[in-house]
């Protein structure tokens, strides 16, 4: 229980930082953005995390501005999971997406299988080759 009480505020602060770190929303909305989400699972919970993420992604795919998500597992350490997400609108991602019921439910359930809050970073597509 102490871990949950420590993890939740950190996760909320991380989300707030992500939302506040965008300088110019109109510029961000003009190009697709990449979001990298790194998860660390609790020991022996990788399969449970993958199952929960798969269910979450099925709902996320229905959202506006969604382009794609690729789920990666570290072949050397299956407790490391990475989502590579592409969105048409970073402002939508940082606001409306974060408030969706399916994401909020995942965050609540994540206490049962994640070792802590995810590391989230936003990347702007500059060039495609």
BELJOFEN-V760075 format. One record per residue. N is the residue number from 1. RES is the residue in one letter. PHI is phi in radians with two decimals (NA if undefined). Layout:
((N:RES:PHI) (N:RES:PHI))
//
This chain:
((1:X:NA) (2:X:-1.08) (3:X:-1.10) (4:X:-1.06) (5:X:-1.15) (6:X:-1.40) (7:X:-1.28) (8:X:-1.02) (9:X:-1.08) (10:X:-1.12) (11:X:-1.09) (12:X:-1.11) (13:X:-1.12) (14:X:-1.07) (15:X:-1.09) (16:X:-1.10) (17:X:-1.05) (18:X:-1.04) (19:X:-1.15) (20:X:-1.40) (21:X:-1.38) (22:X:-1.45) (23:X:-1.38) (24:X:-2.30) (25:X:-1.00) (26:X:-1.19) (27:X:-1.21) (28:X:-1.11) (29:X:-1.28) (30:X:-1.40) (31:X:-2.23) (32:X:-1.09) (33:X:-2.05) (34:X:-1.89) (35:X:-2.09) (36:X:-1.84) (37:X:-2.13) (38:X:-1.82) (39:X:-1.98) (40:X:-2.11) (41:X:-1.51) (42:X:-1.20) (43:X:-0.95) (44:X:1.09) (45:X:-2.03) (46:X:-1.01) (47:X:-1.11) (48:X:-1.12) (49:X:-1.12) (50:X:-1.05) (51:X:-1.10) (52:X:-1.21) (53:X:-1.15) (54:X:-1.06) (55:X:-1.10) (56:X:-1.09) (57:X:-1.09) (58:X:-1.03) (59:X:-1.39) (60:X:-1.06) (61:X:-1.04) (62:X:-1.50) (63:X:-1.37) (64:X:-1.14) (65:X:1.28) (66:X:-1.27) (67:X:-1.97) (68:X:-2.88) (69:X:-2.42) (70:X:-2.04) (71:X:-1.75) (72:X:-2.07) (73:X:-2.14) (74:X:-1.12) (75:X:-1.15) (76:X:-1.60) (77:X:-2.63) (78:X:-1.16) (79:X:-1.43) (80:X:-1.75) (81:X:-2.20) (82:X:-2.20) (83:X:-1.83) (84:X:-1.90) (85:X:-1.92) (86:X:-2.12) (87:X:-2.26) (88:X:-1.34) (89:X:-2.48) (90:X:-1.15) (91:X:-1.14) (92:X:-1.04) (93:X:-0.99) (94:X:-1.30) (95:X:-2.01) (96:X:-1.05) (97:X:-1.02) (98:X:-1.16) (99:X:-1.72) (100:X:-1.13) (101:X:-1.02) (102:X:-1.17) (103:X:-1.26) (104:X:-1.07) (105:X:-1.16) (106:X:-1.06) (107:X:-1.04) (108:X:-1.10) (109:X:-1.23) (110:X:-1.06) (111:X:-1.05) (112:X:-1.44) (113:X:-2.46) (114:X:-1.72) (115:X:-1.39) (116:X:3.11) (117:X:-1.21) (118:X:-1.30) (119:X:-1.69) (120:X:-2.07) (121:X:-2.37) (122:X:-1.84) (123:X:-2.22) (124:X:-1.72) (125:X:-1.24) (126:X:-1.73) (127:X:-2.56) (128:X:-2.11) (129:X:-1.98))
//
